């Protein structure tokens, strides 16, 4: 039982998150691979090519750096998950310096105000550049990361303390699918995307890892302090901005080794679930504004945050949240062309899920890439000699090298539509001793066999720990029953929410779809609350 005890000890500590499996070790197949490929192709169409992706302030709706940063980030994430190279990446990196202003960031150089949309957009540029640097190690981008961080964000030191957070300072009940500039308060040019300055905070925190200094740290802590003062529900903050900020808190907790930031993110996750999440696990665009629309950018943030909180707390409820977000929200909003679009918001008095915008090509199509890549990355986690499956996913894992030992495992499954998962050990010179299989509340009657022989592993803290001296050729077969359930006026089959199509109200089918062409048209309707 030594290995089981070790795994569950690590699961309840912050150490589990340090065992991420690199993209290069995971080959996703079937459903997720199809989604990644379709999104990757969409992001190579004319709109996202370098001659069109660099926008003026006016063309971007005064979101400088937003389109550029999100596109770069999407290329980098999709490419790593697919083990491919973006066609226009090198050209983008070469062209970027020529599109920066005289201070080395994107957009207007303001003398008298600070635009929160400018900080947000340049925050995405920082995220894209940092992910690119982590992947390629290309030092050409470090001066750009530094100039954006220092000359835009750090230059505003002392101003974040007075960022307007009182409801009466903000124009509420306004805003379009793409946020717009609003009023000026205390030297801040504010956005209808309330709180979007804290999207920039996450980018600044990411850049600290590579170009950080004491002054930058002080600014980050000033921004965090102000964010933690916000009554997110009272001010009706944008959920996308708030969730991105929470991911920033988690990132800062990692960099400073301070668990208090995880705890603050957890508090705001609870608020989000209560006031910001729709019945099908999408989002209301602002906290407690139930008659608005959803935004895949926020859905991606919620999915990533739930996974990050699981990694750092061991609380399996976050994994359950993430799985339902993936199947019922993220997958529902990916459209037939590989992009991502916005839906309407079912709530207490509205039972129908329909289309608000076929595609949010200006932001969500790019962010969807990070969501899908995150799903690929979280196919497996390694804890010492223990292999953890956070989810069931058709895939091939190959980790390690000849000198230190190799582990290769193939996973075949028809979940969540079928009731079987098969793991085949192709190689295990790495010394894997335990395989941890997820235990979900919507699944029962688990049955395990190894090479045809019945096993009865114990379940604890959301996993079955299957031990053994795993050898090349060993097969672990897991079968189970998916349950139907009824919860808060919703009908589930396993993790899947079921709904009735407008043209066939007698038949219930999943909200989930694999880029169904009909989930694009304005006449698409699905009743999900009963």
Secondary structure, DSSP 8 states (H G I E B T S, - for coil): -HHHHHHHHHHTSGGGGGGB--GGGEEE-HHHHHHHHHHHHHTTSGGGSHHHH---TTTTTS-TTHHHHHHHHHHHHHHHHHT---TTHHHHHHHHGGGS-TTSSSS---SS-EEHHHHHHHHHHHHHHHHHHHHH--GGGHHHHHHHIIIIIGGGTTTGGG---SGGGS--S---SS--EEEEETTEEEESSTTTHHHHHHHHHHHHHHH--HHHHHHHHHHHHHHHT--HHHHT-BHHHHHHHHHHHHHHHHHHT-THHHHHHHHHHHHHHHHTB-TTS-B-SBTT-TTSB--HHHHHHHHHHHHHHHHHH--HHHHHHHHHHIIIIIHHHB-TTS-B-EEB--BTTB-EEEEEES--TTTHHHHHHHHHHHHHHTT-EEETTEEEESS---EEEEEEETTTEEEEEEEEE-TTTSSEEEEEEEEE-S---EEEEE--TTEEEEEEEETTEEE---EETTEEEEE----TT-EEEEEEEE-EEEETTEEEETTEEEEEETTEEEEEEES--SS-TTTTSTT-EEE---
